Amino acid sequence: MRFKPLVLTVTAAAAMALGACSQKEEVAAAPPPPLGAVPGSVAADRDGDGIIDGYYTADGIYHPNAPMMPPPPPPAPTRLGERG
């Protein structure tokens, strides 16, 4: 009966020794969100045209994207010279 505990001890020691040699796979990190993305949201394409129309937040509420604002007008020219 001394043989059974010896086999269990040797098996456990071998498993621990081999387990220490194993390499752990690195988990790939998620890519960063694109510019303008809302963290924790899911993009929504309600009309199916392939362009994102809004987003859903974690609580399930749909938020439509606001239309883009036009760029500001250029500054007025400086008044220099004879007629300035």
Secondary structure by P-SEA (a helix, b strand, c coil): caaaaaaaaaaaaaaaaaaaabbbbbbbccccccccccccbbbbbccccccccccccccccccccccccccccccccccccccc
